[in-house]
């Protein structure tokens, strides 16, 4: 996980790209979870805890699901690019992402 995180950070620095928030949506584009990078001072602690829980839960998904989720929703890579990197078809990447979102939705909705 640390290697994937560091590689992602290096890639972001190299491209000079900065995302304002992390947002995971389901198939209907309803937000499952959104964590802004910048927030009010009062919200900073709560958002940090939610971000840590999100990364923890994504990591618990195991490989290749955790890599797919980080690459798709944090780095914004396409399903085709991810599929080439992990040796799957784009449809398989989308299916795994869909299942992972369903798991995360249950965790964060308290169900």
N, CA and C of each residue as an Amber inpcrd file, in Angstrom:
protein
   333
   0.8290000  -1.1930000   0.0000000   0.0000000   0.0000000   0.0000000
   0.8690000   1.2500000   0.0000000   1.9100000   1.2230000   0.8060000
   2.8010000   2.3780000   0.8760000   3.4660000   2.6390000  -0.4710000
   3.8620000   1.5790000  -1.1520000   4.5010000   1.7360000  -2.4650000
   3.5120000   2.3500000  -3.4490000   2.2670000   1.8410000  -3.4590000
   1.2510000   2.3830000  -4.3660000   0.9720000   3.8460000  -4.0490000
   0.8650000   4.1740000  -2.7640000   0.6120000   5.5590000  -2.3600000
   1.7500000   6.4660000  -2.7960000   2.9850000   6.0380000  -2.5650000
   4.1440000   6.8570000  -2.9330000   4.2470000   7.0260000  -4.4450000
   3.9650000   5.9500000  -5.1850000   3.9800000   6.0570000  -6.6500000
   2.9080000   7.0290000  -7.1230000   1.7320000   6.9750000  -6.4910000
   0.6490000   7.8960000  -6.8580000   1.0560000   9.3370000  -6.5630000
   1.6510000   9.5720000  -5.4110000   2.0980000  10.9290000  -5.0570000
   3.1600000  11.4280000  -6.0260000   4.0970000  10.5650000  -6.3760000
   5.1400000  10.9440000  -7.3340000   4.5450000  11.3030000  -8.6880000
   3.5590000  10.5120000  -9.1190000   2.9070000  10.7780000 -10.3950000
   2.1710000  12.1100000 -10.3660000   1.5010000  12.3980000  -9.2690000
   0.7870000  13.6650000  -9.1360000   1.7570000  14.8440000  -9.1740000
   2.8660000  14.7180000  -8.4570000   3.8560000  15.8010000  -8.4450000
   4.4550000  15.9990000  -9.8390000   4.7360000  14.8860000 -10.5050000
   5.3410000  14.9380000 -11.8340000   4.4240000  15.6590000 -12.8210000
   3.1190000  15.3750000 -12.7420000   2.1600000  15.9670000 -13.6720000
   1.6600000  17.3280000 -13.2290000   2.0120000  17.7270000 -12.0150000
   1.5840000  19.0210000 -11.5240000   0.0910000  19.1070000 -11.3170000
  -0.5370000  17.9730000 -11.0570000  -1.9890000  17.9110000 -10.9230000
  -2.3630000  17.8140000  -9.4580000  -3.3970000  18.5550000  -9.0790000
  -3.8700000  18.4910000  -7.7000000  -5.3860000  18.4400000  -7.7250000
  -5.9090000  17.4250000  -7.1330000  -7.3550000  17.2450000  -7.0700000
  -7.8760000  17.9070000  -5.7960000  -9.0070000  18.6040000  -5.8830000
  -9.5460000  19.2980000  -4.7280000 -10.2760000  18.3930000  -3.7600000
 -10.7050000  17.2300000  -4.2150000 -11.3890000  16.3190000  -3.3110000
 -11.3210000  14.9060000  -3.8540000 -11.6210000  13.9760000  -2.9780000
 -11.7510000  12.5830000  -3.3620000 -13.2400000  12.2930000  -3.3250000
 -13.7940000  11.8330000  -4.4420000 -15.2160000  11.5290000  -4.4800000
 -15.4060000  10.1650000  -5.1010000 -16.1660000   9.3300000  -4.4290000
 -16.5080000   8.0200000  -4.9510000 -18.0120000   8.0100000  -5.1560000
 -18.4360000   7.6750000  -6.3860000 -19.8620000   7.6520000  -6.6890000
 -20.2670000   6.2560000  -7.1240000 -21.5690000   5.9680000  -6.9910000
 -22.0790000   4.6900000  -7.4590000 -22.5000000   4.8150000  -8.9240000
 -23.1630000   3.7910000  -9.4520000 -23.5340000   3.7740000 -10.8710000
 -24.4860000   4.8940000 -11.2680000 -25.2850000   5.3810000 -10.3270000
 -26.2200000   6.4610000 -10.6080000 -25.5900000   7.8350000 -10.3620000
 -24.2790000   7.8630000 -10.1700000 -23.5140000   9.0690000  -9.8660000
 -23.9360000   9.7380000  -8.5670000 -24.5340000   8.9470000  -7.6580000
 -24.8160000   9.4540000  -6.3170000 -23.5430000   9.3250000  -5.5000000
 -23.1640000  10.3880000  -4.7790000 -21.9370000  10.2990000  -4.0060000
 -22.0330000   9.2680000  -2.8880000 -21.0580000   8.3790000  -2.8410000
 -20.9460000   7.4270000  -1.7430000 -20.1570000   8.0920000  -0.6290000
 -19.0940000   8.7710000  -1.0230000 -18.2520000   9.4520000  -0.0480000
 -17.4650000  10.5280000  -0.7660000 -17.3830000  11.7120000  -0.1730000
 -16.5800000  12.7960000  -0.7160000 -15.7960000  13.4170000   0.4170000
 -14.5060000  13.5450000   0.2130000 -13.6400000  14.1390000   1.2220000
 -12.8410000  15.2500000   0.5660000 -13.1010000  16.5080000   0.9150000
 -12.3470000  17.6120000   0.3100000 -10.9170000  17.6620000   0.8430000
 -10.0000000  18.1100000  -0.0160000  -8.6190000  18.3030000   0.4210000
  -8.5020000  19.5240000   1.3230000  -9.3080000  20.5370000   1.0660000
  -9.2730000  21.7450000   1.8660000 -10.6280000  21.9160000   2.5190000
 -10.6560000  22.1650000   3.8100000 -11.9220000  22.3270000   4.5040000
 -11.7340000  23.2970000   5.6600000 -12.8480000  23.6780000   6.2650000
 -12.7870000  24.5870000   7.4010000 -12.0210000  23.9470000   8.5490000
 -11.4550000  24.7730000   9.3750000 -10.6620000  24.2880000  10.5010000
 -11.4720000  23.3660000  11.3960000 -12.7620000  23.6820000  11.5940000
 -13.6120000  22.8550000  12.4560000 -13.8390000  21.4680000  11.8700000
 -13.8620000  21.3730000  10.5400000 -14.1320000  20.1000000   9.8770000
 -12.8670000  19.2880000   9.6280000 -11.7200000  19.8810000   9.8280000
 -10.4530000  19.2440000   9.4790000 -10.2580000  17.9030000  10.1810000
 -10.5400000  17.8300000  11.4690000 -10.3210000  16.5930000  12.2210000
 -11.2740000  15.5020000  11.7470000 -12.5610000  15.8350000  11.5660000
 -13.5290000  14.8450000  11.1050000 -13.1770000  14.3390000   9.7150000
 -12.7940000  15.2430000   8.8110000 -12.4330000  14.8350000   7.4550000
 -11.1790000  13.9740000   7.4510000 -10.2440000  14.2880000   8.3240000
  -9.0250000  13.4820000   8.4050000  -9.3620000  12.0610000   8.8580000
 -10.2620000  11.9420000   9.8260000 -10.6720000  10.6110000  10.2940000
 -11.3970000   9.8520000   9.1950000 -12.2790000  10.5430000   8.4620000
 -13.0000000   9.8830000   7.3620000 -12.0340000   9.4630000   6.2610000
 -11.0650000  10.3240000   5.9490000 -10.0720000   9.9920000   4.9190000
  -9.2600000   8.7680000   5.3420000  -8.8270000   8.7360000   6.6010000
  -8.0640000   7.5870000   7.0970000  -8.8990000   6.3160000   7.0430000
 -10.1820000   6.4260000   7.4200000 -11.0580000   5.2560000   7.3610000
 -11.2520000   4.8090000   5.9160000 -11.4320000   5.7570000   4.9980000
 -11.5860000   5.4180000   3.5860000 -10.3620000   4.6620000   3.0780000
  -9.1760000   5.1900000   3.3160000  -7.9680000   4.5240000   2.8510000
  -7.8010000   3.1600000   3.5110000  -8.1400000   3.0720000   4.7840000
  -8.0680000   1.8030000   5.4930000  -9.0090000   0.7750000   4.8820000
 -10.2410000   1.1830000   4.6300000 -11.2320000   0.2630000   4.0670000
 -10.8770000  -0.1370000   2.6360000 -10.3630000   0.7990000   1.8490000
  -9.9460000   0.4520000   0.4800000  -8.7780000  -0.5280000   0.5300000
  -7.8500000  -0.3130000   1.4310000  -6.7120000  -1.2150000   1.5790000
  -7.1750000  -2.6180000   1.9730000  -8.1890000  -2.7000000   2.8270000
  -8.7200000  -3.9980000   3.2540000  -9.3580000  -4.7820000   2.1110000
  -9.7060000  -4.1070000   1.0230000 -10.2910000  -4.8020000  -0.1240000
  -9.3130000  -5.7930000  -0.7300000  -8.0260000  -5.5530000  -0.5500000
  -7.0000000  -6.4360000  -1.1050000  -6.7180000  -6.1130000  -2.5660000
  -5.7030000  -6.7710000  -3.0790000  -5.3170000  -6.5740000  -4.4720000
  -6.1310000  -7.4800000  -5.3710000  -6.4490000  -7.0990000  -6.5540000
  -6.1610000  -5.8460000  -7.2260000  -7.2020000  -4.7500000  -6.9520000
  -8.2300000  -5.0780000  -6.1520000  -9.3220000  -4.1220000  -5.9250000
  -8.8510000  -2.8030000  -5.3320000  -7.9460000  -2.8600000  -4.3710000
  -7.4840000  -1.6040000  -3.7640000  -6.7280000  -0.7510000  -4.7890000
  -5.9080000  -1.3650000  -5.6080000  -5.2020000  -0.6100000  -6.6560000
  -6.1780000  -0.0050000  -7.6520000  -7.1900000  -0.7780000  -8.0150000
  -8.1940000  -0.2820000  -8.9530000  -8.8820000   0.9440000  -8.3750000
  -9.2950000   0.8730000  -7.1160000 -10.0130000   1.9840000  -6.4860000
  -9.1250000   3.2280000  -6.3850000  -7.8780000   3.0630000  -5.9480000
  -6.9790000   4.2140000  -5.8320000  -6.7220000   4.8400000  -7.2010000
  -6.4730000   4.0010000  -8.1850000  -6.1440000   4.5290000  -9.5120000
  -7.3540000   5.1860000 -10.1680000  -8.5280000   4.5730000 -10.0030000
  -9.7340000   5.0760000 -10.6690000 -10.2640000   6.3400000  -9.9990000
 -10.3380000   6.3500000  -8.6650000 -11.0020000   7.4490000  -7.9770000
 -10.0580000   8.4850000  -7.3890000  -8.8100000   8.1460000  -7.1800000
  -7.8770000   9.1400000  -6.6610000  -7.0330000   9.7260000  -7.7830000
  -6.5240000   8.8660000  -8.6400000  -5.6800000   9.3430000  -9.7370000
  -6.4910000   9.6950000 -10.9740000  -7.7360000   9.2270000 -11.0490000
  -8.5910000   9.5460000 -12.1810000  -8.2260000   8.8280000 -13.4610000
  -7.5840000   7.6700000 -13.3470000  -7.2030000   6.9110000 -14.5350000
  -8.4270000   6.2370000 -15.1480000  -8.3710000   6.0010000 -16.4450000
  -9.4690000   5.3350000 -17.1400000  -9.4340000   3.8330000 -16.8550000
 -10.5670000   3.1940000 -17.0700000 -10.6530000   1.7380000 -16.8690000
  -9.6960000   1.0040000 -17.8020000  -9.5290000   1.5070000 -19.0130000
  -8.6140000   0.8740000 -19.9700000  -7.1720000   0.9450000 -19.4790000
  -6.7590000   2.1030000 -18.9790000  -5.3950000   2.2570000 -18.4670000
  -5.1550000   1.3300000 -17.2810000  -6.1260000   1.2760000 -16.3840000
  -6.0010000   0.4050000 -15.2090000  -5.9680000  -1.0560000 -15.6570000
  -6.8450000  -1.4120000 -16.5960000  -6.9050000  -2.7890000 -17.0860000
  -5.5660000  -3.2270000 -17.6620000  -4.9390000  -2.3610000 -18.4340000
  -3.6270000  -2.6770000 -18.9950000  -2.5880000  -2.8890000 -17.9000000
  -2.6710000  -2.0970000 -16.8470000  -1.6820000  -2.1750000 -15.7640000
  -1.8570000  -3.4140000 -14.8950000  -3.1180000  -3.8340000 -14.6760000
  -3.3520000  -4.9680000 -13.7720000  -3.6530000  -6.2740000 -14.5110000
  -3.6460000  -6.2310000 -15.8440000  -3.8290000  -7.4430000 -16.6300000
  -5.2590000  -7.9510000 -16.6540000  -6.2130000  -7.0430000 -16.7700000
  -7.6320000  -7.4080000 -16.8360000  -8.2590000  -6.7030000 -18.0340000
  -9.5270000  -7.0040000 -18.2650000 -10.2740000  -6.2690000 -19.2770000
 -10.8770000  -5.0260000 -18.6180000 -11.1510000  -3.9790000 -19.3840000
 -11.8000000  -2.7940000 -18.8170000 -13.1390000  -3.1170000 -18.1520000
 -13.8980000  -4.0580000 -18.7290000 -15.1780000  -4.4490000 -18.1320000
 -14.9690000  -5.0880000 -16.7650000 -13.9270000  -5.9060000 -16.6340000
 -13.6230000  -6.5410000 -15.3530000 -13.2210000  -5.4960000 -14.3190000
 -12.4420000  -4.5020000 -14.7290000 -12.0620000  -3.4050000 -13.8310000
 -13.3060000  -2.6700000 -13.3470000 -14.2190000  -2.3750000 -14.2670000
 -15.4570000  -1.6830000 -13.8890000 -16.2980000  -2.5180000 -12.9330000
 -16.3910000  -3.8290000 -13.1840000 -17.1530000  -4.7030000 -12.2940000
 -16.5540000  -4.7420000 -10.8950000 -15.2390000  -4.8440000 -10.8100000
 -14.5860000  -4.8890000  -9.5020000 -14.7620000  -3.5560000  -8.7660000
 -14.6840000  -2.4580000  -9.4990000 -14.8950000  -1.1460000  -8.8900000
 -16.3350000  -1.0250000  -8.3830000 -17.2870000  -1.5070000  -9.1720000
 -18.6950000  -1.4620000  -8.7730000 -18.9170000  -2.2540000  -7.4760000
 -18.3550000  -3.4510000  -7.4080000 -18.4990000  -4.2790000  -6.2000000
 -17.8210000  -3.6250000  -5.0030000 -16.6670000  -3.0320000  -5.2210000
 -15.9560000  -2.3660000  -4.1270000 -16.7560000  -1.1670000  -3.6220000
 -17.3660000  -0.4280000  -4.5320000 -18.1910000   0.7180000  -4.1310000
 -19.3710000   0.2460000  -3.2940000 -19.9770000  -0.8640000  -3.6810000
 -21.1000000  -1.3990000  -2.9160000 -20.6560000  -1.7500000  -1.4960000
 -19.4730000  -2.3530000  -1.3550000 -18.9440000  -2.6780000  -0.0220000
 -18.6940000  -1.4070000   0.7860000 -18.0700000  -0.4180000   0.1600000
 -17.7800000   0.8350000   0.8590000 -19.0620000   1.5660000   1.2480000
 -20.0500000   1.5010000   0.3740000 -21.3230000   2.1590000   0.6510000
 -21.9580000   1.5700000   1.9110000 -21.9090000   0.2520000   2.0480000
 -22.4330000  -0.4080000   3.2480000 -21.6720000   0.0290000   4.4920000
 -20.3640000   0.0830000   4.3900000 -19.5270000   0.4500000   5.5330000
 -19.8250000   1.8840000   5.9830000 -19.8930000   2.8120000   5.0300000
 -20.0340000   4.2120000   5.3820000 -21.4760000   4.6460000   5.6390000
 -22.4400000   3.8160000   5.2240000 -23.8350000   4.1530000   5.5310000
 -24.2540000   3.5440000   6.8560000 -23.3880000   2.6980000   7.4320000
 -23.6850000   2.1020000   8.7300000 -24.5340000   0.8490000   8.6300000
 -24.7310000   0.3280000   7.4280000 -25.5620000  -0.8730000   7.2620000
 -24.7780000  -2.1370000   7.5400000
